[in-house]
Amino acid sequence: MSNQNEKGQSLLEVVIALGVIVVVLVGLVKVTTQSVRNTSSSQNESLTARYATEVSEWLKNERDTLGWVGFKAAFISRPGTWCLPTSPLTIHPTQSDLTTYISSLVAPSPKCPAFIAGSNTLFRTITLPTNSSPYPTPPSLSRTELMAFVTKISWDEGENVRTAVYEAEITSAENP
């Protein structure tokens, strides 16, 4: 009879050991998954700064290429929020070229239909102003104009959508 108890006890020990192993493995998988998610989130946050800087530089280069009047006319021709998936952003040699490009942009509904080129997770929008406002430029206190743009870069993170918001101000002075 004691031999049967030992067999039953051995079977119980094996079941308990397997249960412990399963719990440990589930814990390891959970920690690994969270670590990968955190790494991916950090990479996306780093990329948002790069893509937002790209927009700011693009805006300055467009202003420098077209001059303030052409730049302003092109951008206020179509105010609103638009998807900006192109990367790198190219400089348009004429106001007409830039206006045509802006006219080709699509609105997010609710998200942009395409990722930023070179990315498989990030969406970028730019909010174009309705007009510009006067802005005093120190130290000469001469009047110049200012246009404010908002760039948003979003990505899906699990069930949530994360968004980084960047604001840029472009002045009529080429080297403020």
N, C-alpha and C positions, 0 to 999 in steps of 0.2 A: 504494500500500500504506500509505503514511503517513496518508492520509485515513481509512482504515478504523481504524487505531490511534487516531486522534484521536476518532473516533466512539465507539469502545469505551471510551476513556479518559473521555470526556464522560459516557457512561452510568454508568460506575463512580463518577464524582464525584457524579452526581445521587443514586445509591443511597446513597453514604456520607453525603451531606448530609441525605437523608431519614431515615436512621438516627439521625443526631445530633439532628435536630429531634424525632423520636419520643422519644428518651431524655430530652431537655429537657422535653417536654410531660408525660411520665410523672412526672418529678420534680416539676414544678409542681403536678400534680394531687395527688400524694402530700402535698406540703407544705400545700396548701390543705385537703385532707381532714383532716389532723392538726390544723390551726389551728381548723377548725370543730368538731372533736371536743373540743378543749381549751376552747373558748368554751362549748360546751354543758355540759361537766363543771363549769366554774366557775359557770355560771348555776344548775345543779342544787345545787351545794354552798351557794350563797347562799340558795336557796329552802328548803333543809333547816332552816336556822337559823330562818327565819320560821315555818315550819310547826311546829317544835318549841316555839318561844315561844308560838305559838297554843295548844298543848296545855297548857303551864304556866299561862297566863293563864286558860284555860277551867277547869282544876282549881281554881284559887284562887277564881274567881267562883262555881263550884258550891259550894265549901265556905262561902263567905260567904253565899250565898243559902239553902242548906239547913241551915247550922249543922254542926258537926263530927259529931254523932251521925248525922244523916241522910246526910251525905256519906259517912262511913265505912261505914255499913250498905249503901248502894247499891254502893259500889265493891268491898267484900269479898264481896258476894253472888255474884260470878262471877269468881273469880281466873283468870288465864291471860293469854295473848297474843291480842289481837284487832285486826282491821283497823279503822282509823279514817279512812274516806275523806271524811267530811263536812268542808267548809270553806266559810264559817267555822263554828266549833262554836257551837251555841246553848246558852244557859243554860236549865236545866229548873227550873220553879218549885216542883216538889214532889219528894220522894224517890221516889215512885211513878213519876213521869215519867222521872226519871233511871234508875231500875232497869229500866224498860221499854226505854229507849234502849240501855242496856248489854246487855240480853238480846237485842237485835236485831243486835248486832255479830257478825261471822263471823270464824272463825279463818283465818289464812293457811295454805294447803296447796298447795304450799310458799309461794306468793305470794298477796297479796290479790287478789280478783277485780276490784277497781275502783281506778282511780287516785284520788288526792286531787282533789276537785272543783276545777276551774280549772287542773288540770295534766294533761298527757298523757304524763307519764313517771314521776311519783313515787308511791310507795306508802307508807302510814304505818301503823305498828302501835303499840299501847300495851300494856304488860304491867301488869296489875292485880295488886296484892299480895294475899296470903292473909290478912294481918291487919296491925295496926299495932304499933309498938314504943314503949316509953317513951323519952323523949328530954329531957335536962335543958336548960332554956332559960336561958342567962345573960341579964342579970346577977342576976336574982332567984333563980335556981336552983329555981324552981317546976317541977313536972313537967308536961309536956305530951306529946301524942302526935304521932307522925310516921308518914307513909305515903310510901314511896318508889315512884316510877313510872319506867318506862323507856320512852322513845319512840324508835322506830327509823324512819328514813326511808330507803327504798331506791329505786334506779333501775337500769335496765339500761344498761350502757355497753359497746357492742360485744358481745363474748362474755362479759363479766364483769358481776357484780351488785355495785354499790357500795352501802354502807350507812353512814349517819351515826347515831351512838347518842347520845342525850341523856338524862340522868338528872335527875329533879325530885324534890324533897322538899316535901311539903305538911304543915304542922303544924296542930295543933288551934287554935293561937292565930291570930286573924284578921290581926294585924299583928305578926309575929314580929320 
